Amino acid sequence: MDNLSVPGSPSASIVIPTRSRPDYLGVTLASVMPQARGAEAEVLVVSDGPDRSTATIAELHSARLLCLPEPRGLNAARNAGIRAAGSDLIVFIDDDIEAPPSWLANLLAGVRRVPNRDVFGGPIRARLEGRRLRSCGREAAPITTLDLGREDCDVAHVWGANMAIRREAFERVGHFDERLAGRGDEEEWLERYADHGGRIRYVAGAGLVHRRRAADASIRALARAEYRLGHSARRNDVRKHEAPPLRAELRTLAGCLWHTLRRRCANGVVMAAHTAGRISEAITAERR
């Protein structure tokens, strides 16, 4: 039976993990809730630890709210959402996205077209608000994006900011690994899914926008975020036995700095911060 047509269940359970970011969450819910009502889907906000502002925003938009008793990380929030979801199709989005009016309808249509796939994802487009960072155009925006073309197709990966998974896949593979945080938190699960013979479907029409508010879109704010992400990215590469030697990381840092000066590209500063985070993690690991 098509999991989207089980009588009495929501067409989808949209799970939004969050942690004390009401300004972002409010925009996300304002764009998603009308679509969910139209598609008879449920929206579940999972707060990673108690937070009154998150509860207020969820109540304002009539979304279900689940609060973890203490902060445990993104994958713990995702797993809590899986357990609480009422649908067999669980849609994960981040709390800092904005969904165009056709996003959910296109996603559900894409899922119906391929009943023999269990994992789906769509495009993720960046929007830095209130800022025009000088960029040479050679590098992607310094936040998570995904563009795998204009046609639906099978792909190697999608990302957790815009990802749908049938419950039966979790029954086969297990839940997300709660020990992981940052880069690779969903990638490890996708690797397990692929090892079990699973295929991932890209739904080209189900795109959404990944936002950064003006306060978070300055070079300084983006660089701080990328420095932290660099640490988790290095740990993820170590997990996959793909981490380059420290000297290679240092060469990359030099290249980022050259790129910044040669191209007068602000994005080079952010890339350098990411690489500096990777180097810091590598040095820390060697000292352990």
N, C-alpha and C positions, 0 to 999 in steps of 0.2 A: 504493500500500500504506500502511496505517496505520503511522506511525512508531513507535507503541507496541508493535507486534506483530512486529517484525523478529526472526526466530529467532536466538538466541544473544547478543543484545544486552540490556543492562539496560533495564528499562521507562523509566527516567529516570536522568539524571546530576545529582545535587544538588550544586551548587558553592557552597562557603562561603568567600568571601574573608575573611581575618583578618590582624591585625597585633598580636601580643603582647597578646592579651586572653584568657588561658586560663580565667579565671573565667567570663566570658561564654560562651566557646566550649564549655566543659564542659556547661553547661545546654542549649545548643542541640543538641549531639550526643546528649545523653541523651534528648531528646524526639524527635529525628529518626531515629536509627539503628534503633530497633525497627520503625518504619514502613517504612523503606527495606528492611529484611530481608524484611518481609512482602510488599512489593510487588516484590521482586527488582530494586530500584534500587541504584545505587551512590552513595556519598557521597564527595566529593572536597574536602578542605580545602586551600585555596591560601594559603600563608603569604607575605605581602608582605615578603619578606626572611627570612633564617634566624632561627629562634627556638626554643630548646630546649624552652621550656614549651609552645609550640604543638605541637611534635612529640610531646611526652609525652601531651598530652590526645588528640590524634588516634590515637595508638597504643592508648591505654587503651580507646577506643571502637571500635577496629578500622575507622577511616576511612582512606581513601587520603590521602596527604599529598604535596603538591607545594610546594616552596619556591623562590621567586624568589631569584636570587643576591644581590639588593639591593632595598631598598624602591623601588617604582616607582608605587605608587598603586592605588586600587581598580579602575579600569578595566583596568589591566595585569593584575591578578590575575584579573579576570573573563575576559579574553581567554586567559590561560594555561589557565584551567579549560575554556574552549570547546575548545581544541586537545587537551587531555588526556581529554576526556569520551568515554565509550564508547557513549553513547546518542544518538539523534537528537533527543531531548527534553532540553533543558538547563534545570534549575530553579535559579534564583539565590535565595539567602536571605542575610540578614546574620548576623553571628556573635553578635548580641545579641537573638535571637528565641527564643521557646519555642513549639513547634508542638503544638497539641492532637492527641490520638490519631487523629482522622479527617482531619487536614489533607491528607496526601499522597493518600489514597484519593479524597477529594473532588476534589482538583486533577486527578488522572489521569482520573477519570470526566468532569470538565468538559472536559478536552482531547479525550477520545474523542467527546463529543457533537457537536463542531464541527470536523470534519477540515479544513474550509476556512479555519481561522484558524491563525495561526502564533505569536501572542503572547497570553499569558494572565497574569492576576494575581488576587489575592484580597484580602480585607480585612486591614488591619493595625491592631491595637488596642493602645493604649498601656497600660503598667503601670509606675508609679513605685513602687518597692519601699521600704518602711520610712519613707515620708514621706507626710504629708497636707498638701500645699501649699494654702494658702487661695486659693480661686479663686471668681470670680463665676459661673463656668459659661458665660460668653458666648464664650469662646475655647477652641479645641482644646488638647489636651495639648501641651506644648512639645517633642515629639519626633514623628518621622514617623508619620502615621496615614493610613488610607484606609478610607472607608465609602461605597460607591456603591449601597447598597440590598440588599434581601433576595433579589433575583432575578438570575440570570445575564443579562448583556446586553453589547452592544458599547459600549465607552467610549473616551474620548480618550486616557487614560493609565492606567498602573499604575506601581508603584514597585519598585525593585530589591531591596527587602527581602523581596519575595514575588512573584516573577515567573518565568514559564516561557516558553521560546522554542524553537521548532523550528530545527534546524540549517540547514534550507534558507533560512530568513530571513536568517541571517548570510551565506550564500552569495550571496544577492541584494543585500544592503545593505552588507555589510562588518561589521567588528567594532566594539567600543566605541572611542571616541576617547580615547586614553591621555593626551592633553594636558589633559583636563578633570579637575577634582577638586572634590568638594563638591557643592553644589546644581547639578543639571542634568547630572550625569555620565551617567545613563542616559537623561535626557530628550532629549538631542541625538540619540541613536540612535533613539529612538522617533519623533522628527520625520522622520528619514531613512526609516524604515520606512513611515510614513504617506505620505510623498511618493512612495513606490513603490506606493501603492495598498493597503497592508496595513491590516488591521483588528485591533483589540485586543479580547479577550474577558475580561470580568470574571466570575470564578467565585465566587459568593457564599458557597458552603459551604466554601471553602478558606481560611479565616481563620487567622491566627496572632497571637501577642502580641509586641509590640516592648517590650523591657525596659530599665529603668534600675535598676541596683543602688542600694542606699541611699546608698552613697558618691558616686554620680554623680547622685543625684536631689535634692540640696540646691539651693536657689535659686542659690547661688554657682556650683556646678558646671554647672547648666543654663545660667546666664547666660554663663559662659565659652564653653561649647560653641556657644551661639547667636550670640555675637559673632563667632566664627570662621566660622560658617555664613553670617552676614550678608555677609561679604566675598565668599564664593563665590556667594551668591545675587545680589549686585549684578553680579558679572562675568557670570553667566548671563543676566541681563536685558540687559546691554550686548550680549552675543552675539546675542540675539534682537531687538535694536533696540527694547527695551521699557523701558529704564531711565528712571525718572522723573527730573526735574531735582533738583538738590541741595536747592532750597528745599522741594520736595515731601517729600523724605526728612526734612528738619528738621521740617516740620509733623507728619509721622507720629510722629517721636520725641516731640514735645510731646504728641500725643494719647496715646501709650503712658504717658507720665508722668502725665497727667491721669487716665487709666484706673486706674493703680496707686493714686493717692491717693483718687479719687472712689469706686472700687469696693472699695478695700482688698484688691486682688487681687494675689497674688504672681506670677501669670502675667504681669502687666503689666511687672514687672521684667525677665523673660526676653524679652518682646517688645521692650522698650526696648534691651536689649543687642543683639538682632538688628539693630535699626535703626541702632544706633551703629556696628556693624560695616559696615553698608551705607554709612553716611556716611563712615567712615574710608576705605573702598575708593574712594568717589567722589572724595574730596579727593586721595588718593594718585594716582589716575588723571589728575586735572587737572594735577598737578605733573610728570608724566612728559613 
